[in-house]
C-alpha cells in the first residue's frame, strides 16, 4: 500500500471509529434483544422475496456449523440472525465500542458461545487465510477501499467459499443530479461513504470465479421511504418494484440497491 493511500485509510478509519463510538453511546441504553418476529423473518426467506435483506439471507443458505464472517458487524444485529441460523460467527469491526454492545447483544440472546468478535480493519482482517466459509457484509463496501477489501475477502475465504454483500448503487447521472436536489440526508452519514456503481462491483468481483447480482429499489421506492408512507403502502411499492425489475431487467440500471454473491 502506498504511503498516500495508507494515510487516507488511516483518516477514514479514525473517522469511522469516532462515528461508531457516538452511535454506540446512543444505543447503549436500549434493549439489546431483537424481537423474535424479526429474527424469524430472516431464518428461511424465499428466493422470490422483493426485500433485499431477506434475499441476502436467502442466498446465505444452510450455514449450520460453518464459519461465517460478519464483515463490519457493528453492534451485532446480523450476528444474532447468523448465529440463530446455526453459524459459527466471527464478527469484525473497527469500533471497540460497537463490539462491546455486540457482545452484550449476543449474550442476551444466548449465542455468546457461537460468536467471536474481533476489533480489526476491514482492509486488514485479523483472520488466517482460507479460514472462512461465508462472508456476509451488509452495507459495508461503500465505506471501503474496494481494491484492498476485495483482496482481503478473497484471502480469508476457503476455496469454493462465498461472499454476500448488499450495497447502495447509483449508476445514473440523472438520478445523481435529482438526488442532490432532494433536501434529505441520511442520518449519521460518513464523509467517506458513497454509493457504488455496477462497474465498481464487477471490478471488485474480478478475482472470484463467479459473480451474481440482483437489483432492488427503483426511485419511487426510495421516495416512499423518504416520505415515510404507511407500511401497507410501502409494501405495495416494494411489490411493484420487484415485478417491474423482474419483467424489465434493464431498468435495474436505475435501481439503488444491489445484492451480490461472489464465489471463490
C-alpha positions, 0 to 999 in steps of 0.5 A: 500500500502506498504511503498516500493511500495508507494515510487516507485509510488511516483518516477514514478509519479514525473517522469511522471509529469516532462515528461508531463510538457516538452511535454506540453511546446512543444505543447503549441504553436500549434493549439489546434483544431483537424481537423474535418476529424479526429474527424469524423473518430472516431464518428461511426467506424465499428466493422470490422475496422483493426485500433485499435483506431477506434475499441476502439471507436467502442466498446465505443458505444452510450455514449450520456449523460453518464459519461465517464472517460478519464483515463490519458487524457493528453492534451485532444485529446480523450476528444474532440472525447468523448465529440463530441460523446455526453459524459459527460467527466471527464478527469484525469491526473497527469500533471497540465500542460497537463490539462491546454492545455486540457482545452484550447483544449476543449474550442476551440472546444466548449465542455468546458461545457461537460468536467471536468478535474481533476489533480489526480493519476491514482492509486488514482482517485479523483472520488466517487465510482460507479460514472462512466459509461465508462472508456476509457484509451488509452495507459495508463496501461503500465505506471501503477501499474496494481494491484492498477489501476485495483482496482481503475477502478473497484471502480469508475465504476457503476455496469454493467459499462465498461472499454476500454483500448488499450495497447502495448503487447509483449508476445514473447521472440523472438520478445523481443530479435529482438526488442532490436536489432532494433536501434529505440526508441520511442520518449519521452519514460518513464523509467517506461513504458513497454509493457504488456503481455496477462497474465498481462491483464487477471490478471488485468481483474480478478475482472470484470465479463467479459473480451474481447480482440482483437489483432492488429499489427503483426511485419511487421506492426510495421516495416512499421511504423518504416520505415515510408512507404507511407500511401497507403502502410501502409494501405495495411499492416494494411489490411493484418494484420487484415485478417491474425489475423482474419483467424489465431487467434493464431498468435495474440500471436505475435501481439503488440497491444491489445484492451480490454473491461472489464465489471463490 
